[in-house]
């Protein structure tokens, strides 16, 4: 850790290595991430596969925020991509746009994700991205690979699961990377390999909704929404609610920000990105509180959205999600610490459980420094720094939430998938819970009282 590291600059994923004891200082933790490289081998067939294209862009964007040594991609410069975030751009150019590095060959000493059907991908181990319908996953054997016909969020969740498996294994967990894992966004309660998990063709897409909070989760929601194949993007209205500005540390977890966005309002960053895809946005630069309520209008086309996708990092605003201000709410929640950062909980309202049960009172946080910080305190005091100032500064850093962009990407697919599922008459769930340390144990609780809301929708491009 260096003295100039602050709560605004600390890398949210490097902090995981420091607090878990895998690195002695934050500087050492960041150096460890900078030594980690993710490889991606891409098959020539992705030009016909939106899910594979979404997987590629997610592997580069989310992967590059954890693997600071870079995401190295072997891909022919063509074909042009169709997925909205890179429509009309060659695969090689899209990789570079989102921070990846196009290379000529794979290193057999580095881990590899295979997307599409690349010719003989090599690596220290190779995991194959698989997607079909609403299902996305990772398999060890190319013979188990099933791709084609997948919806874009299935490709995103598959890539994010692949990043997760490689990241955990590179940090020393012996199980990830040695198993097949996946999830169905259509039936998360079923084994992802079952026929009932595949889901229907994608016909309807959400046309009016709020993104409440534009941090780790909110930007991941926007990333998934931006992959959807809207037939008429201009028909879509997205409300953006946040009061915060980008800080340097946000680049670790927030998929739409770069170093060039530091000090910009997050609403502006996300609005620029979505409007660049042709979607209409409304900016609200303020905190979500009890005074925030959608405004109705006699003309339905001028009424504000009554559907919300929430991505808060505290309990108080969540307590406002269970009343009647919205007709449908999906809330994503992530773990905060070095052990539970892989934990994801999705709550949907209305639901019989209510917000009190969904968001119980958290345990009081200790004001003492975690053990990992004490050696840094002693080191700085030995250099003549004031103990009180040192402890205050380090306590401030200790309060920053640990996170990894690939976790938010999985959560976002579940959140947006809930809304897509409702539009297609699928099974409602009040709670979906998964920990990426054991993704095979995903739990989904049926929603016995989901209400009768029908979110505004528009059409998807024909597949």
Buried (B, 14 or more C-beta within 10 A) or exposed (E): BEEEBBBBBBBBBBBBBBBBEBBBBBBBBBBBBBEBBBBBBBBBBBBEBBBBBBBBBBBBBBBBBBBBBBBBBBBBEEBBBBBBBBEEBBBBBBBBBBBBBBBEEBBEEBBBBBBBBBEEBBBBEBBBBBBBBBBBBBBBEBEEBBBBBBBBBBBBBBBBBBBBBBBBBBBEEEEBBEBBBBBBBBBBBBEBBEEEBBBEEBEBBBBBBBBBBBBBBBBBBBBBBBBBBBEEBEBBBBBBBBBBBBBBBBBBBBBBBEEEBBEEBBBBBBBEBBEEBBBBBBBBBEBBEEEBEBEEEEEEEEBBBBBBBBBBBEEEBBBBBBEEBBBBBBBBBBBBBBBEBBBBBBBBBBBEBEBEEBBEEEEEEEEEBBEBBEEBBEBBEEEEBEEEEBBEBBBEBBEBBBBBBBBBBBBBBBBBBBBBBBBBEBBBBBBBBBBBBEBEEBEBBEBEEBBEEEBBBBBBEEE
